Amino acid sequence: MPLTKLRDQIDAVDQQLIDLLAERLRLVGKVGEVKTEHGLPIYVPEREAEMLSKRRAEAEKKGVPANLIEDILRRTMRESYASENETGFKTVNPNMKRIVIIGGNGLLGKRFVEMFTLSGYQVDVLGRGNWDQAKQICSQAGLVIVGSPIDVTISVIEQLSYLPEDCILADITSVKDAPLQAMMKVHKGPVVGLHPMFGPDISSFAKQVIVYCDGRGKDNYMWLIEQMKIWGAHVYNVEAKTHDESMTLIQALRHFTSFVYGVHLKEVDADLKQLLDLSSPIYRLELAMVGRLFAQEPTLYADIIMSQKNNLTMIKRYHKQFADAIELLENGDREAFIDRFKSVTDWMGDYSSLFLNESRSLLQQAHDNRQYEEK
């Protein structure tokens, strides 16, 4: 009886929490309307940091763990950002002519069609089904975005010589230098390279990184950069060659190692269920990242990994590091292993602590989400 009464009280509090969250989301909707009216971004890092700091201090005064309230608020805010999408966004450039997205029927292309439509622009989708009308459709365009698969991006760009001279030509490919050069060659007007650093399964553009590489006519496409900021994206400017060098490490090398690990698991016929049962959150996350890769389109990752000759060069260097490390194991050289470990720690400096702290919250969330099956 005492336990039943306490559980009933907890249930009542939980209901109050649900009511409060519903009220918070209602207010978020009102905030979204104001932001749309005044053209304010849905994500303001300074506001979020200040709010979290205050709530943490208030929680501690009441004996509530600060990390608990931050976890709750961050999850709530993530839902809030997604909810704000429903109110639409201010049109930064109301005089913009039609926007054409080549590959707008693809998963990522659809997200950009959605975001531009929510921002009040007229959007046309161009793909294989209506490519015979490309010249006619693009004749009225103020912005054309190429979102074709990597392996055909250059060939698609090379066919766009008929664009109006004042039209902005952009792409959303994960490789930047070659497409940017191709766009500069085929089109005399404004040119910019974009790389959304996310997949199509995001709930909101808030906090997502979009890289842009300047081509030509920056003043003509700065409205586009501002529009993406209003969506909540963190827009990062970098030179195309620097971008591609970074993507070799961020994307190609990481995807390749996940690919090899997955192939190895298959070759040894690993019992995935048992691996999951035995895994702590960090190992479960590593398996999840490998599984995520193989749950998606193989041609996408083949194109990313094979898109640049430099990728193969870097992968070979990584392979040599494996060989050197294996030699340490073969020689049983424990001290050399420790020395090499420490040298990397010293090289990372404060980033080691930063990564450790960030990983703690990720691991806790993975632990909370884990469901154990009944034996």
Contacts in CASP RR format, 6 or more apart in sequence:
PFRMAT RR
TARGET T0000
AUTHOR 0000-0000-0000
METHOD contacts of the structure
MODEL  1
MPLTKLRDQIDAVDQQLIDLLAERLRLVGKVGEVKTEHGLPIYVPEREAE
MLSKRRAEAEKKGVPANLIEDILRRTMRESYASENETGFKTVNPNMKRIV
IIGGNGLLGKRFVEMFTLSGYQVDVLGRGNWDQAKQICSQAGLVIVGSPI
DVTISVIEQLSYLPEDCILADITSVKDAPLQAMMKVHKGPVVGLHPMFGP
DISSFAKQVIVYCDGRGKDNYMWLIEQMKIWGAHVYNVEAKTHDESMTLI
QALRHFTSFVYGVHLKEVDADLKQLLDLSSPIYRLELAMVGRLFAQEPTL
YADIIMSQKNNLTMIKRYHKQFADAIELLENGDREAFIDRFKSVTDWMGD
YSSLFLNESRSLLQQAHDNRQYEEK
21 76 0 8 1.000
24 76 0 8 1.000
24 80 0 8 1.000
25 79 0 8 1.000
25 80 0 8 1.000
25 83 0 8 1.000
28 80 0 8 1.000
28 83 0 8 1.000
28 84 0 8 1.000
29 83 0 8 1.000
29 84 0 8 1.000
29 86 0 8 1.000
29 87 0 8 1.000
31 84 0 8 1.000
32 42 0 8 1.000
32 84 0 8 1.000
32 87 0 8 1.000
32 88 0 8 1.000
33 87 0 8 1.000
34 40 0 8 1.000
35 41 0 8 1.000
35 42 0 8 1.000
35 84 0 8 1.000
35 87 0 8 1.000
35 90 0 8 1.000
36 87 0 8 1.000
36 88 0 8 1.000
36 89 0 8 1.000
36 90 0 8 1.000
37 90 0 8 1.000
38 90 0 8 1.000
39 89 0 8 1.000
39 90 0 8 1.000
39 92 0 8 1.000
39 230 0 8 1.000
40 90 0 8 1.000
40 230 0 8 1.000
41 229 0 8 1.000
41 230 0 8 1.000
41 231 0 8 1.000
41 232 0 8 1.000
42 81 0 8 1.000
42 84 0 8 1.000
42 85 0 8 1.000
42 89 0 8 1.000
42 204 0 8 1.000
42 206 0 8 1.000
42 230 0 8 1.000
42 231 0 8 1.000
42 232 0 8 1.000
43 81 0 8 1.000
43 206 0 8 1.000
43 207 0 8 1.000
43 232 0 8 1.000
48 77 0 8 1.000
51 73 0 8 1.000
52 70 0 8 1.000
52 73 0 8 1.000
52 74 0 8 1.000
55 69 0 8 1.000
55 70 0 8 1.000
55 73 0 8 1.000
56 66 0 8 1.000
56 69 0 8 1.000
56 70 0 8 1.000
57 66 0 8 1.000
58 69 0 8 1.000
59 65 0 8 1.000
59 66 0 8 1.000
59 68 0 8 1.000
59 69 0 8 1.000
60 66 0 8 1.000
71 361 0 8 1.000
71 364 0 8 1.000
71 365 0 8 1.000
78 203 0 8 1.000
78 204 0 8 1.000
78 206 0 8 1.000
81 203 0 8 1.000
81 204 0 8 1.000
81 206 0 8 1.000
81 207 0 8 1.000
81 232 0 8 1.000
82 203 0 8 1.000
82 204 0 8 1.000
84 204 0 8 1.000
84 206 0 8 1.000
85 118 0 8 1.000
85 204 0 8 1.000
88 118 0 8 1.000
88 119 0 8 1.000
88 120 0 8 1.000
89 115 0 8 1.000
89 118 0 8 1.000
89 119 0 8 1.000
89 120 0 8 1.000
89 227 0 8 1.000
89 230 0 8 1.000
89 231 0 8 1.000
90 119 0 8 1.000
90 230 0 8 1.000
91 119 0 8 1.000
91 120 0 8 1.000
91 121 0 8 1.000
92 119 0 8 1.000
92 223 0 8 1.000
92 224 0 8 1.000
92 226 0 8 1.000
92 227 0 8 1.000
92 230 0 8 1.000
93 223 0 8 1.000
93 224 0 8 1.000
93 227 0 8 1.000
96 121 0 8 1.000
96 142 0 8 1.000
96 143 0 8 1.000
96 223 0 8 1.000
97 122 0 8 1.000
97 140 0 8 1.000
97 141 0 8 1.000
97 142 0 8 1.000
97 143 0 8 1.000
97 167 0 8 1.000
98 121 0 8 1.000
98 122 0 8 1.000
98 123 0 8 1.000
98 124 0 8 1.000
98 140 0 8 1.000
98 141 0 8 1.000
98 142 0 8 1.000
99 116 0 8 1.000
99 121 0 8 1.000
99 122 0 8 1.000
99 123 0 8 1.000
99 124 0 8 1.000
99 141 0 8 1.000
99 142 0 8 1.000
99 143 0 8 1.000
99 144 0 8 1.000
99 145 0 8 1.000
100 123 0 8 1.000
100 124 0 8 1.000
100 125 0 8 1.000
100 126 0 8 1.000
100 137 0 8 1.000
100 138 0 8 1.000
100 141 0 8 1.000
100 142 0 8 1.000
100 143 0 8 1.000
100 144 0 8 1.000
100 145 0 8 1.000
101 109 0 8 1.000
101 112 0 8 1.000
101 113 0 8 1.000
101 116 0 8 1.000
101 123 0 8 1.000
101 124 0 8 1.000
101 125 0 8 1.000
101 126 0 8 1.000
101 144 0 8 1.000
101 145 0 8 1.000
101 147 0 8 1.000
102 126 0 8 1.000
102 127 0 8 1.000
102 144 0 8 1.000
102 145 0 8 1.000
102 146 0 8 1.000
102 147 0 8 1.000
102 148 0 8 1.000
102 156 0 8 1.000
103 109 0 8 1.000
103 125 0 8 1.000
103 126 0 8 1.000
103 127 0 8 1.000
103 146 0 8 1.000
103 147 0 8 1.000
103 148 0 8 1.000
104 110 0 8 1.000
104 112 0 8 1.000
104 113 0 8 1.000
104 125 0 8 1.000
104 126 0 8 1.000
104 127 0 8 1.000
104 147 0 8 1.000
105 125 0 8 1.000
105 127 0 8 1.000
106 200 0 8 1.000
107 199 0 8 1.000
107 200 0 8 1.000
108 147 0 8 1.000
108 172 0 8 1.000
108 196 0 8 1.000
108 199 0 8 1.000
108 200 0 8 1.000
109 147 0 8 1.000
109 172 0 8 1.000
109 200 0 8 1.000
110 200 0 8 1.000
111 200 0 8 1.000
111 202 0 8 1.000
112 145 0 8 1.000
112 172 0 8 1.000
113 123 0 8 1.000
113 125 0 8 1.000
115 205 0 8 1.000
115 231 0 8 1.000
116 123 0 8 1.000
117 123 0 8 1.000
119 227 0 8 1.000
119 230 0 8 1.000
119 231 0 8 1.000
124 137 0 8 1.000
124 141 0 8 1.000
126 133 0 8 1.000
126 134 0 8 1.000
126 137 0 8 1.000
126 138 0 8 1.000
130 137 0 8 1.000
134 159 0 8 1.000
135 162 0 8 1.000
138 144 0 8 1.000
138 160 0 8 1.000
138 162 0 8 1.000
138 163 0 8 1.000
138 164 0 8 1.000
138 167 0 8 1.000
139 162 0 8 1.000
139 164 0 8 1.000
141 163 0 8 1.000
141 164 0 8 1.000
141 167 0 8 1.000
142 164 0 8 1.000
142 166 0 8 1.000
142 167 0 8 1.000
142 168 0 8 1.000
143 167 0 8 1.000
143 168 0 8 1.000
143 170 0 8 1.000
143 221 0 8 1.000
143 224 0 8 1.000
144 160 0 8 1.000
144 163 0 8 1.000
144 167 0 8 1.000
144 168 0 8 1.000
144 169 0 8 1.000
144 170 0 8 1.000
145 170 0 8 1.000
145 171 0 8 1.000
145 172 0 8 1.000
145 194 0 8 1.000
146 153 0 8 1.000
146 156 0 8 1.000
146 157 0 8 1.000
146 160 0 8 1.000
146 169 0 8 1.000
146 170 0 8 1.000
146 171 0 8 1.000
146 172 0 8 1.000
146 173 0 8 1.000
146 179 0 8 1.000
146 183 0 8 1.000
147 153 0 8 1.000
147 171 0 8 1.000
147 172 0 8 1.000
147 173 0 8 1.000
148 156 0 8 1.000
148 173 0 8 1.000
149 299 0 8 1.000
149 300 0 8 1.000
149 303 0 8 1.000
150 173 0 8 1.000
150 174 0 8 1.000
150 175 0 8 1.000
150 300 0 8 1.000
150 303 0 8 1.000
150 304 0 8 1.000
150 307 0 8 1.000
151 299 0 8 1.000
151 303 0 8 1.000
153 171 0 8 1.000
153 173 0 8 1.000
153 175 0 8 1.000
153 179 0 8 1.000
153 182 0 8 1.000
154 178 0 8 1.000
154 179 0 8 1.000
154 182 0 8 1.000
157 169 0 8 1.000
157 171 0 8 1.000
157 179 0 8 1.000
157 182 0 8 1.000
157 183 0 8 1.000
157 186 0 8 1.000
158 182 0 8 1.000
158 186 0 8 1.000
160 169 0 8 1.000
160 183 0 8 1.000
160 186 0 8 1.000
160 187 0 8 1.000
161 186 0 8 1.000
161 187 0 8 1.000
163 169 0 8 1.000
163 187 0 8 1.000
163 189 0 8 1.000
165 188 0 8 1.000
165 189 0 8 1.000
166 189 0 8 1.000
166 190 0 8 1.000
166 220 0 8 1.000
167 187 0 8 1.000
167 189 0 8 1.000
167 190 0 8 1.000
168 189 0 8 1.000
168 190 0 8 1.000
168 191 0 8 1.000
168 192 0 8 1.000
168 220 0 8 1.000
168 221 0 8 1.000
168 224 0 8 1.000
169 183 0 8 1.000
169 186 0 8 1.000
169 187 0 8 1.000
169 189 0 8 1.000
169 190 0 8 1.000
169 191 0 8 1.000
169 192 0 8 1.000
170 183 0 8 1.000
170 191 0 8 1.000
170 192 0 8 1.000
170 193 0 8 1.000
170 194 0 8 1.000
170 221 0 8 1.000
170 224 0 8 1.000
171 179 0 8 1.000
171 180 0 8 1.000
171 183 0 8 1.000
171 193 0 8 1.000
171 194 0 8 1.000
172 193 0 8 1.000
172 194 0 8 1.000
172 195 0 8 1.000
172 196 0 8 1.000
173 179 0 8 1.000
173 195 0 8 1.000
174 195 0 8 1.000
174 247 0 8 1.000
174 251 0 8 1.000
174 304 0 8 1.000
174 307 0 8 1.000
175 244 0 8 1.000
175 247 0 8 1.000
175 307 0 8 1.000
175 308 0 8 1.000
176 193 0 8 1.000
176 195 0 8 1.000
176 211 0 8 1.000
176 213 0 8 1.000
176 240 0 8 1.000
176 243 0 8 1.000
176 244 0 8 1.000
176 247 0 8 1.000
177 240 0 8 1.000
177 241 0 8 1.000
177 243 0 8 1.000
177 244 0 8 1.000
179 193 0 8 1.000
180 191 0 8 1.000
180 193 0 8 1.000
180 213 0 8 1.000
180 215 0 8 1.000
180 240 0 8 1.000
183 191 0 8 1.000
183 193 0 8 1.000
183 215 0 8 1.000
184 191 0 8 1.000
184 215 0 8 1.000
184 216 0 8 1.000
189 216 0 8 1.000
189 217 0 8 1.000
189 220 0 8 1.000
190 215 0 8 1.000
190 216 0 8 1.000
190 217 0 8 1.000
190 218 0 8 1.000
190 220 0 8 1.000
190 221 0 8 1.000
191 215 0 8 1.000
191 216 0 8 1.000
191 217 0 8 1.000
192 212 0 8 1.000
192 213 0 8 1.000
192 214 0 8 1.000
192 215 0 8 1.000
192 218 0 8 1.000
192 221 0 8 1.000
192 224 0 8 1.000
193 212 0 8 1.000
193 213 0 8 1.000
193 215 0 8 1.000
193 240 0 8 1.000
194 210 0 8 1.000
194 211 0 8 1.000
194 212 0 8 1.000
194 213 0 8 1.000
195 210 0 8 1.000
195 211 0 8 1.000
195 212 0 8 1.000
195 213 0 8 1.000
195 243 0 8 1.000
195 247 0 8 1.000
196 208 0 8 1.000
196 209 0 8 1.000
196 210 0 8 1.000
197 208 0 8 1.000
197 209 0 8 1.000
197 210 0 8 1.000
197 211 0 8 1.000
198 208 0 8 1.000
198 209 0 8 1.000
202 208 0 8 1.000
204 232 0 8 1.000
205 228 0 8 1.000
205 231 0 8 1.000
205 232 0 8 1.000
205 233 0 8 1.000
206 231 0 8 1.000
206 232 0 8 1.000
206 233 0 8 1.000
207 232 0 8 1.000
207 233 0 8 1.000
207 234 0 8 1.000
208 232 0 8 1.000
208 233 0 8 1.000
208 234 0 8 1.000
209 233 0 8 1.000
209 234 0 8 1.000
209 235 0 8 1.000
209 236 0 8 1.000
210 228 0 8 1.000
210 233 0 8 1.000
210 234 0 8 1.000
210 235 0 8 1.000
210 236 0 8 1.000
211 235 0 8 1.000
211 236 0 8 1.000
211 237 0 8 1.000
211 238 0 8 1.000
211 243 0 8 1.000
212 225 0 8 1.000
212 235 0 8 1.000
212 236 0 8 1.000
212 237 0 8 1.000
213 237 0 8 1.000
213 238 0 8 1.000
213 239 0 8 1.000
213 240 0 8 1.000
213 243 0 8 1.000
214 237 0 8 1.000
214 239 0 8 1.000
225 235 0 8 1.000
228 235 0 8 1.000
229 235 0 8 1.000
238 246 0 8 1.000
244 308 0 8 1.000
244 310 0 8 1.000
245 310 0 8 1.000
248 308 0 8 1.000
248 310 0 8 1.000
248 311 0 8 1.000
248 314 0 8 1.000
249 314 0 8 1.000
251 304 0 8 1.000
252 304 0 8 1.000
252 305 0 8 1.000
252 307 0 8 1.000
252 308 0 8 1.000
252 311 0 8 1.000
252 314 0 8 1.000
252 315 0 8 1.000
253 311 0 8 1.000
253 314 0 8 1.000
253 315 0 8 1.000
253 318 0 8 1.000
255 293 0 8 1.000
255 301 0 8 1.000
255 304 0 8 1.000
255 305 0 8 1.000
256 305 0 8 1.000
256 311 0 8 1.000
256 315 0 8 1.000
257 318 0 8 1.000
258 289 0 8 1.000
258 290 0 8 1.000
258 291 0 8 1.000
258 293 0 8 1.000
259 293 0 8 1.000
259 301 0 8 1.000
259 305 0 8 1.000
261 290 0 8 1.000
262 290 0 8 1.000
262 291 0 8 1.000
262 293 0 8 1.000
262 294 0 8 1.000
265 272 0 8 1.000
265 290 0 8 1.000
272 287 0 8 1.000
275 283 0 8 1.000
275 287 0 8 1.000
276 284 0 8 1.000
276 287 0 8 1.000
279 287 0 8 1.000
281 363 0 8 1.000
281 364 0 8 1.000
281 366 0 8 1.000
281 367 0 8 1.000
281 370 0 8 1.000
282 359 0 8 1.000
282 363 0 8 1.000
282 366 0 8 1.000
284 366 0 8 1.000
284 370 0 8 1.000
285 362 0 8 1.000
285 363 0 8 1.000
285 366 0 8 1.000
288 366 0 8 1.000
293 301 0 8 1.000
305 311 0 8 1.000
306 312 0 8 1.000
325 337 0 8 1.000
325 340 0 8 1.000
328 336 0 8 1.000
328 337 0 8 1.000
328 340 0 8 1.000
329 337 0 8 1.000
345 352 0 8 1.000
348 355 0 8 1.000
END
